[in-house]
Amino acid sequence: MRRARNFLRLSAGDRYFLIKTLILLVAIRLGLSLLRFNTLLKLLTKISQPRERSQFFSKVTVGKIVWAVNAATRYVPGVKCLARALTTKVLMNQHGQSSELRIGVAKTETGKLEAHAWIEYQGSVVMGNLQDLSRYMPLPSLAGVKL
């Protein structure tokens, strides 16, 4: 009940944006499970084009995007860092904010390979920051890769 009350206390624009973010996050989560990664990236590139601002998007900041992705994540089981980062990237692109998707790898103490995804904006990590992020070796950027 508390979540429902909190949701209803939001402005109409914030409710709309949160629902849109939730739908996008679910779609990306399913896409990661059902599609090849390059196919998903092609689809996301198509929907990532900057949008005209409507009455609901009078001012969507990077902070609001991060808030919406974090809030929506609580309602979608099995969401990992890549789905969160891709959702953030799409929303930032749609709202004219240039960002970079970063994917890094690291080995655990037992030699197992781990991966992590995050979003950088103006030199700072805005989504996917970890206390030990520096242990991940970033892979080459996907920017400019022809899909």
N, C-alpha and C positions, 0 to 999 in steps of 0.2 A: 504493500500500500504506500509506503514511504516513497518509493521510486515513482509511482504513478502521480503522487502529489507534487513531487519535485518536477516531473515532466510538465504537469499542467501549470506550474508556476512560471515556466519559461515563456518568453514572448512567442508570438505566432511564428515569427521568422526563425527563431532558434529551434522551435519544435520541428518546423519544416526542414531545416538544415540537418538536425539530428536524425530525422527519419531518412532523409536522402543519404546521409553518411552510413546509416545502418544497412540500407538496401545495397549500397555500393560495396560495403565490407562483406556482406553475405555473398554477393555475386563474385567478388574477387576470391573469397575463400573457396567457393565451389569451383571457380575457374582454375585455381591452383590444383585442385583434386582431379578435375576432369579433362583439362586441356594441356597440350604441350606448352611449355613456358613461352616460347617465341610466338605461338598463336595467341596466348593471353596478352602478351605485350603489344601485339598488333591491334587487338581489340581495344586495349586501354589507351593506346595512342590516339585512336579514332575518337574516343569519348573525352579525351583530355584537352580538347581544344578550348581556348578561352570562351566563356559564355558572356552574353550580354547580361548586365545586372538587372534583375527584376526587383520588384518591391521587397521580396524576401531576402535578397542579397545586397542590401544597401551598402554594407561594409563588412566583408568577410575578411578577417585578419588571419594571419598565420596562427595566432593564439587560439582563435575560435576553431580553426580546422583541427588543431591538435586536441583541443578540448572535446570536439565532436567525435573524433576517432577514438580517443581514450574512453569516452562514455559509451559509444556503440560497442566497443570491444567487450564490455561486461555482459552483453546480451547474446554474444555469438560464441558458442563453444568451439574449442579447437583452433582459435585464431592465434597464429604465430606472428613473429616479427615481420615476415615478408608480406603477409596480407595487410598488416597495419601500415607498413612503409608504402606499399603500392597504393593503398587507399589515400594516404596523405599526399602522395605525389600527384595522383589524379586530381584531387580537390585543389591542390595548390596551382596546378596548371590551369584548371578551369577558371580560377580567380586571379590569373595573371601573375602569380608568384613563382619565380624561377627557383627550382630546387634540384638537388641531385640525389638520386637513389644510389646508395652505396651498399655493397655486399662484401663481407669479409669472412675469412676462414681462420681458424685457430685449432691447434691440437690440445687435447686435454692432457693431464698428467699421465693418463694411461695410454696415450697415443691415438685416441679416437679423434676424428676430424669433426669439428663443429662449424656451423655457419651462423651468421647474424646479418640482418638487414637494417639499415637506418636511413634517415633522410637528413641531408645537410642543407641549410639555408643561410646564405650570407656568412659562410664560414663556421656556423655553429650547428650542432646536432639538435634538431627539433623533435624528432621522433625516433625512438629506439636507442636512446642513450643508456649506456650501462656503466657501472662503476669501473669495470675492467675492459672497456671498449678498446683501449689501446693494444690489447693483446691480439686483436683480430687484424690480420693482414688484408687490407682492402684489395679486392680484385680490380682489374681494369674497369674503368667506367663504361656504362652501357650507352652513354651519350654519343650520338653520331653513328652508332652501329646500325647498319641497314638490315631491317627485318624482312 
